Amino acid sequence: MFRLALVSLSFLFFTSCHTSKQTISDHTDAVNATALQPVGRSRITPNQTLELISSAVHFTVRFQDTACDVYTSLPSGLDHNYLQYELDGMYQKRVRIFTGHAPLHISTTAGMHTLTIYKATEAQTGAVFIEKVSAHHIQSIAPPSLPLIEFIGNSITCGADADTSDAPCNTAPYHDYTNAYMAYGPRVARALNINYIMSSVSGIGIYRNWNSDGPTMPQVYEKTGLIIEDKDAWNFKTYTPKVVSIALGTNDFSKGDGKKPRSPFDSATFVSRYIAFVNLVQSKYPQAQIALLSSPMLHDSARALLQNCLMAVKTLVDEQHGAAKPLVVYFFQPMQARGCDGHPSVEDHAILANELLPFFKTLMGK
């Protein structure tokens, strides 16, 4: 089952998320939010905090100390959210952020360390705000100058319903199971040593969503927060991806919750809306190679129909744009997912990433 996550927007409250109740008492250095250099959809708020928006948006700092404090806040109405982090290039864990005042406290050994903080959840879950990061001799680190790929998709791309390490399926809020770091896109990017951004929303489709007619990805893609209510237009000049991966269609095929009336899948509408969306993406990134991915969750006749629709999109777009790079299409092997509500698990995402790796390696010229 593929569904939309709840949206939480509003004013800020300081929150707490920590691996230890200890805090650093004699900090002499801090990197304020405005000096951080995030990769992914984000923005600086009027309060001068860094709003982490999209799945796996991340930033890096370097410090010389035995610990580091990350000062966070959440929107009102959002009880908790999740960050996850790498320390010295090694993934550590996903950490829950609660309402409170203590910072996320990361203890380590004495010496120089590199810390990368990731947002574990998707845009529709709600933001995580960063006020500052404190440690001795701390500095903000710019992302490496590497080729970049953008992953556009739905809950599968988000890594939603994948991680049951904190709670069994269907016993906690939807975003408690999201692990963007372990989703197939970031795994592929790390394997290829490239930068990436995620533009993904649970339950979303091309012409209709899991259980509604919209707002669909073509309607929210240009919004900074990937929600229709966001008044800020995303600045597409922020990044120049070499490849844009679009993995949509699963929710267009969905039968919904079985309660709300749902018309049969309309292939003509799907193809026409998909073509319009590809044209939109091409207008933002005219030099990018666009890849259309099918769905590992669809089987039998639905799988075949989606593949036919994607080939129709490719044929018609290539005919329209003879001078542009031809679209490329990838068909997933069907999967019996082991995550919650029919989604891939963390382990399943490793399988998907390994399957996709040769495809993206070729596209990235690796």
Sequence and secondary structure as in RCSB ss.txt:
>XXXX:A:sequence
MFRLALVSLSFLFFTSCHTSKQTISDHTDAVNATALQPVGRSRITPNQTLELISSAVHFTVRFQDTACDVYTSLP
SGLDHNYLQYELDGMYQKRVRIFTGHAPLHISTTAGMHTLTIYKATEAQTGAVFIEKVSAHHIQSIAPPSLPLIE
FIGNSITCGADADTSDAPCNTAPYHDYTNAYMAYGPRVARALNINYIMSSVSGIGIYRNWNSDGPTMPQVYEKTG
LIIEDKDAWNFKTYTPKVVSIALGTNDFSKGDGKKPRSPFDSATFVSRYIAFVNLVQSKYPQAQIALLSSPMLHD
SARALLQNCLMAVKTLVDEQHGAAKPLVVYFFQPMQARGCDGHPSVEDHAILANELLPFFKTLMGK
>XXXX:A:secstr
         S EEEEE  SSS   SS   EEEGGG   BSSEEE TTS EEE STT EEEEEEESSEEEEEEEEE
TT  EEEEEEEETTEEEEEEEEEESS  EEEE  SSEEEEEEEE S GGG  EEEEEEE TT EEE   S  EEE
EEESHHHHTTT   SSS TTSS GGGG  GGGSHHHHHHHHHT EEEEEE TT  SSS SSSS   HHHHTTBTT
SSTT   B  TTS   SEEEEE  TTTS  TTSSS      HHHHHHHHHHHHHHHHHH TT EEEEE  TT  H
HHHHHHHHHHHHHHHHHHHH TTS   EEE        SGGG   HHHHHHHHHHHHHHHHHHTT 
